Amino acid sequence: MKNFLAIAVGLFAACAIAGPPNPTQGQGFIDDVKTAGGVNHTDVKDYIITFMRNETYPPAVKSFFEELKLESYGEDSIVWEGENTYTKIIIARLCAQDADFVKSQSQINIVEQKAEIQSYAQKAGAPWGLQRLSNAAGASGSPAGQDFTYSFEDQSLGAGVDIYVIDTGVRDTHAVFTGRASQGFTATGSSVDGDGHGTHCAGTAGGAKFGVAQGANIIAVKVLGDDGAGSSSDTIQGMDWVITNHEKRKSQPGFVGSIMSMSWGLAGQANSVDEVIAGASEAGIHVSVAAGNDGQDACGSTPAHLGGANSNVVTVGSVNIQNQVSTFSNIGKCVDIYAPGEQILSAWATGDTIINFLSGTSMACPHVTGVMAYLMAQDPSLGQNPAALKAKLLQTARQGEIGGSTGGSANLLLSNGVDGAISRRLVKNYVVPDRSGSPAVRAAAAMAGNVVIDERFQLHSRDSQLRF
């Protein structure tokens, strides 16, 4: 175990600009222009920094940076410091040269600029997914107009499991959550889901009537803004909070386990995000992620590329009601399993009884999250063993039933292990159109979104547009 302060004292990095060789103070450095906190304006950016695991850390990481004598380091350079005990992370505002110098230190694992992330969704259809995952015969016909049956053996439906929806937030007052949803963390200053994506995902994972694990706890972790976008640094802060909260929950009565459900991704890979997810898995947290909506190899982006063999992370692709791989779904060896992802009906954020249709691997991911919670509650020995739960999930899946190109991934379709013989809850007539007026008037009203769902829920929209 290395000493945290075993550094090359006296060395420092220079945030230089163009100028004469060997500049003297004030000539080759932009050191005479200060921020309010004293940081030099040398094109500083936010860098995510993770330390090697199993290091011995001092009470404050600031001492580490002070010893390095970095040119761009000042009082407000440490933007954020993580609290979890599995992966030591900070976000620091540094210039590129200083960031490179920090990366050269033996205690440092990763140094990278924060990256932009985007939620995976596109608008469309209806809630056939519950029957698909609980019936060997699947679902057929129009996903917008069928009567569907959700079958299950364990009536606890995920009770005791904490599902952390790391997304745009969750409208925790929505009727489908029946008091089981709560606010956990926000990186944006507001917990309001101004986008709707997070509420929809949460409803599929654990909402009553529309969700899989209807007894699980839903905890909102807002890291994306109202435009569905965010940064890797905000996402890391949210995951750090989840790991810390999971550690507190482990000793509480009735607790079974935790799942991080993440329906978003980057255009490329971010090692810092990967490192924190690895720390979460080490802490015993299960991780379900969307494969992405580019119709490409899922191995090209974070966090989808973490799926596949030799990983505890579950990466989820999308299929339609005919069990065909969705045209938008990413595929390839990093995809572990496929789940319903087209025309999915779930909760919406504009009101406590509003629901909406969405499509995307974002919608497939929470189906898997819900089944993971269901399996954990059914067998609590899986609760904090991500490797064992993933193995169980894949063993329970239906094999060889998916059509279309999987790009080399396993041909596995999500299942809760029930083949429709045990009907515990009937989900009937989701879409109930207004019966007044002529057929033409009723059709126009339906297209305008004036549709009542089961007499308690109102449909937000039938519009279809690609989100990412």
N, C-alpha and C positions, 0 to 999 in steps of 0.2 A: 504494500500500500504506500503510495508516494505521498510525501508531504506537500500540502497544497501550496505553500509559499516557497517551494524550492524552485525559484526562478532566477533568471540572469539579471540580477539587480544592476542597474546602471545602463542597461541597454534600453533604447526607446525607438519608436517608429516616428518618422517625420511625415507630416501631411503637407508635402511640398507642392508648390505651383511652379510654373515655368520661371526660370531666373538663372542667375549666374551659378557656376559650380560652387559647392561648399558655402551656401548662403549663411550669413550671420543672422542673429535674432532680429526679426523685424524686416529682413530683406527677402528671404526665400520662403518665409512662412506667412500665412495669413493669420497671424497671432494677435494682431492689434485690433481686430474687430471681434467683439465679444457678444455673446447672447446674455440674456438676463442672468443666467446661471453660470456664466463664465466659460461656456464651451466655445472654442474657436469655430468660426464659420469657414470650414474647410470642406465643403460639400459633404457634410455629415448625413448619414442615413441610419435607419434602425436596423440593427443586426441581431439575429437570434443566435445565442451562444449556448451550447450545451457542454458540460464538463464530462470528462471520462467517468464512468461508473466506478463505485467503490473508492472514490477519493475521500480524503479527510478534509472537510471544509471548515474554514474559520467562521466565526459568528456572522460576519458580513463579507460579501464578495468584494466590496469596495476596496478593501485593503489589497486585494490581488491587483486591481487596476492601478491603484496608487503606486504600487511597487514597480509596475511596468513603465511608469513615467510617459504615458501616451500623450502625444501632442494635442489631440482633439478631446481628451478626457477632461470633464469638468464636474461640478457639483450635481448637475441634472443629467449627466450622461447615462446613469442607470435608470432606464425607463420603467422596468418591472423586474421583479425577482420571484421565481416560482417557489412554492411551498412544499411540493410533494417530495417524498424521500427516496423516490426511485430514479428520477432523472433530474439532475440539477440544471436549471435553465434560467437564463436572464435575457432581457432585451436591452441592448445598449446602443446609444447614439454615438457613432464613431465615423471617422473618415475611412476611405478604402484602405489606405496604407496601414493605419492603426489596426483595422480589422484583420488584415493579412498577418500583422505581427502577433496579434492575440492568437490567431489560428496556429502559429508556429510553436506555441507553448505546449509543453508535454501534458499539462493537465486538461487541455482543451480537446474536445471531440469534434464539434461542428461549429462553424461560423458561417452564416449565410444571411443575405438580405431577406427581409420579409417578402412574401409573395402574395399575389392576389388569388383568391379562391372564388368559386361560383357554385351555386346550387344547381342540381341536375333535375330539371323538370320541363314538361311541356303539357299544355292543357288539352284535355279531351274528356272521356267517358263514364264508367259505372262500376259498382262493387261486386264483381263476380269472383274475386280472389279468395274469399273465405271458403267457398265451395270447392274451388280448385285445389286448395292445399289440404282439404279434409275429405276428399272423395276420390277414389281410384278412377271413377268414370269421368271426373273432371266437371267442366261446365261447358254448355254449348248454347248456340243461338246468339241473339243480340245481347251484349253485355249491359245494355241500357234498359232492357225490358223483361228480364227473367225473374223467376222466384228462385232464390238460392237458399240452400241449407248448409249451415255451419255445424259440423260434427266434431265432437271431442270426447275424450274419456275423463280427463281431469277437470272437474268443475271449478277448481280454484283459478284456472286460466291466468297463471303467472303471478298469483298473489305472493307478496314478499320479495318480488324482484323490482329493482329500481332501473327504469329505462331512462337514460339521459339522452334527450333529443338535442344534439349539438347542431344548431341550425339558426333560423331567423327569429327564434322565439316561439312560444306556444301561448295561445289564448287559454289559460288554465281554467277560466270560468265557463268554458263551453260545456254544453249539456252532456256531450258524449263522455266526458272524463269523470262524471259522477263524484266529484270531490277528490279524486285521486291525483290530480295534477297540481304542481306547485312550481314556483319560480326558484331557480337555483343560482344562476350566475348570468351577468350580462357584461359584455365588453364594450357596449355602445352607449351606456348611460341610461338607456331605457329598456324595459323588459317587454314592451309592446311588440307583438308580431305584426308589423305593418306590411308584410309581404304575403303571408298566408302559407308559405311553403312548410315552415316548421310545424304549424298547427295541423296541416294535412298529414304530414308524416307521423306525427304523434297520434293522430286519430286512427291511422292504419295499424300502428304498432300496438296500441292499447285502448282505443276508444270503445265505449259500449256500442253495440249494434254494428258498427263498421270495422271494428278492430279485432286483432287476433288475441292478444293477451289482455282480456277485459278486466282482469283483477290486478294488474301490475300498477306500480307507482310510476307516474310520468313526471319527469323533472326537466324543466326548461333550462337550456344552456344557450344563451343568445350570443352568437359570435358573428352572425351575418346581419347586414343592414336591411333596410326596407326595400332595397333594390335587389336583394338576393345575393349580394356580393360581400366580400370581406377580405381579411388578410390572414396570412399564416400566423402572424404574431398574436392576433386576437384569438384565433383558434387554439393555439398553444396555451394561452391563459385559461381558456375555458376547460381544456382537458386537464390542466394542472389542478384546477378547482375540483373537477370530478374525482381525480385520484385521491386528493386530500379528503374529500367528503366520503368517499368509499371507505377509507381507512377508519373514519369515525363510525360509519354505519355497521361495520363488521361485528362490533360488540353489542349491537342493539337487538332486543328480542324480535323474533319473527323475520329477521333479515335473511334472504336467500342468496342474493348476488346482484351484480351490477352489469348493465350493458350500455356501451356507448353506441348510439345509432347515428351514423353520419352520412347524409345524402348530399354530398358536395365533393368537389375535387379541384385540383390545380391543372393548369395546362401542361405542366411538366411535373418534376419530382422535387420535393423539399425534404432534405435529410433531417432537418430539425423536427418537422412534424412527424416523420417516421420514427425518430428516436423517442419522442414522447408517447406515441402509440405503443411502442415496444415496452416502455416503462409501465404503461397502463396494463398491458397484458401480464407483465411480471407481477403486478399488484393483484392479479386475479380478476381483472375486469375483462369482460367479453366485448368484442368489437365487431360491428357489422357495418360495411361500407358499400356505397353504390359504385357500380362499375364505370359509369359515365355514359354520356349520350352522343358520342361522336361516331359510332359505328366502326370503331377502330380497336386496336389491341389495348386492352385495359392495363397492360404492363407498362404503359408509357406515362402514367400519371399517379400522383399521390392523392389519396391513400389507396386507390384501387390496386396498385401494383403489389401491395403487401399481401394480397390473397394468394391462393395456390398452395402447393405442397410445401411442407416444412414451415408453415406459418399458422399462428392461432387466429389471425384476422380472417373474417369471412367476407369475400367480395361477391356482390350480387348483380347478376345480369337480369334482363327483363324478357318476358314472353307475353304474347297476347292470348286471347281466350281459346285460340286453336293450338296452343302450345308451340307456336312458332316463335323463334327468336325475334324480338322486335327489331325493326330496321335501324332504329337509332342506338340500340344497345351495344356497348363495348363488349368484346368477346376475348378469347384467348386463354392461355394457361393460367393466368392470374385470377380468372373467374372461377369461383368454387361451386356456385349453384345459381339456378335461375328461378325467378318467382314472378307472379302476376305484376305487370307494370304498365299496362295500357288500360285507359278508361276506368280508372279507380276512383270510387266515390268515398270521400272522407270529410272530416271537419274542416271548416274554413274560418278565417280570423276576423271576419267583418261583423260577426254577431254570435250569440251563444247558441243559436239554433240554425246557423247557416252552414251548408255543406257545399262541396264543389267537386268537379271532375278534374283529375290531372293524370298525365301519363309521364313516364320516365323511369330510369333506373332508381331515381329518388323514391318512387312509389313501390318498387320491388324490394328495396332494402328494408323498409319497416315491416313488410310481411315476414321477412326472415328474422328480424329483431323480435317480433311477436312470438314466432315459433320457438326461438331460443329461450325466451322467458317462460313459455309454456313447458318446455322440456326441463328447464331448471326447477320449476315448482313441482313438477311431477317426480323428479329425482334430485333432491337437494344436494346429493353428493357431487353433482355437476356444477353447483352454484359458483364456486370460485376456482374452477379448473378449466380454463379456456381451451386447452388442447383436447380434453375429454369431451367437452360439449361440442366442439367443432366436429370431432369424429362421430359423435352420436347424431348430429344434424345431417351429416353426409350419408351415414348409414341408413337413416330414416327416409331419405329422399327417394323419389321414384326414378328409376334408371331407364335411360334409352327412350324416353317419351317426348323428347324435344325435337322439333323439326327446324330446318334451316342450319346455317353455318354457325358453329360454336367456336371456330378458330382454334381448335385444339384443346378447348376446355373439356372437363368431364360433362357428360350428358346427364345432369342431375336436376330434377324438378322438385321444388320445395314441397314437403309433406309434414304433417304433424303426427303421422303414424296411424291415422284413423282412415278407414276406407268407406265412410258414409253409412256404416251399419248402425252407428250410435248417434241419433239425432237429439241433441240437447237443446238447441236453440234454432228456431226457424227465422230466417231473415227473408221476409216476404214483401213483394210489391214495393221495392225501394222507390220507384218512380211512379207517383200517382198523379196523373195530369188533371187539370181542372176540367170537370165534365160539363160546364156551362158553355153556351154558345155553339156555333157551328163547328164542324171539324176543322175548317180553315182557320177560324179564330183560335181554337184550342192549339193547333199546330204552331201558329204565330206566337202564342203565349209561351209555349214550351221552349221555342227557340230564343225567346227574349229572356228566359230564365225564370218565368213565373210558374214554377212547378213546386208542388208541395210533396215532400218526401215522408211517407208514413204518417202524414197528418201532423207531424211535430217539427219536421225540419224543412227549411226552404232552400231551394237550389240557387246558388249564386250565379252560375253562368254555364253555358254549353260551348262557349267559344274555345277554339283550339289554336294555340300558337306555341312555337318552340321557344323555350325560355333560355336554353344554353346549348 
